[in-house]
Amino acid sequence: MKSIIRFIPLILFVLLGVLLYRGLFLNPQAMPSAMIGKPLPDFQLPMLKATDKMVGREDLKGNIVLLNVWATWCIQCKYEHPYLLDIIKDKRIKLYGLNFTDDHSAALRWLKQYKDPYVFSIFDEQGALGLDIGVFGAPETFVIDHTGIIRKRFAGPINTQVWNNEFLPLIETIEAEMSQDES
Amino acid sequence: MYNTVINYALVFKRVFGFAFVCIVLSAFGLTSANASPVDTFEFSDEVTESRFHVLSKELRCPKCQNQNLADSNSKIAVDLRKNLYNLLQEGKSDQEIIDFMVYRYGDFVLYRPPLKEQTYILWFGPIVILLSFFLGVVFVLRKRSKLKANELDLSAEEQTNLNDILNKK
């Protein structure tokens, strides 16, 4: 009995050590979005390239919609941009942009300079839609499935590794669900 | 005489040490208050204004790891403060505003997380740890008091030694 008690501090120490050691490898930025499983809220916002034209939820056409939050003040968006040009080669997805609390002319310059990967970009100057879907920074990418439900929010820049690990499996899951719904 | 000087010196040191700590702490308090971002929101009445301050302290900035909306200068915190202000102007209640934020950003935005299954450990963990600590103390003390009283007694030799020391003066 006494010898067991003697080991309690050691056991507690080891348990605490394991807990803290695991904590070292957690990503504190990787937060689950509260919007997952909820429908994309409706909005009425101008298009970036034609501000006199308003777009809404129903204009995001496509079975699997990716909504990429970007802005010219966002440094990591610049890093992400070439990968976006790459992922639109995947014909299963449609990529839309959400230009988030940005300067209009700077945003247009950006698209001209780096090429435009988006079907179109929504110009959200006040961050209204951004707020409604819980955006807390840029870049962020939302995956919306064929039923209009938000399936994923990825905070941070997309690159090949992220695309392969985080997005492709989900796209395949949604594809499978789609073919199931059809039959 | 010498002893009293030392005593005074000690008291002096204590009092000033305490005062020094107070000054340092209050200086920290002041600087952190000064460092908070200043917005130029105008409120029609004081109640709304104080509600704004309470809510912006209660709500956590989603981007920053451990800052509330009031303390953070990040873009999202500035935007959310603006939004909080707008919601207050629209006449939303505190609960409606909190629901609004939680719907979009999840429980993360709350500094006081709701009581539910995932947060039991958060709410009850400290109490459990404290209780087990007290139980441990009680356990040890009871065991100690069970020691035979005479085990603690001095032997005859020790007692004469002690008497010698005490009577030396």
Interface residues (C-beta under 8 A of the other chain):
Chain A: P28 M31 P32 S33 A34 M35 W73 T101 G127 L131 D132 I133 G134 V135 F136 G137
Chain B: P62 K63 Q65 K75 I76 D79 L80 N83 V102 Y103 R104 Y105 G106 D107 F108
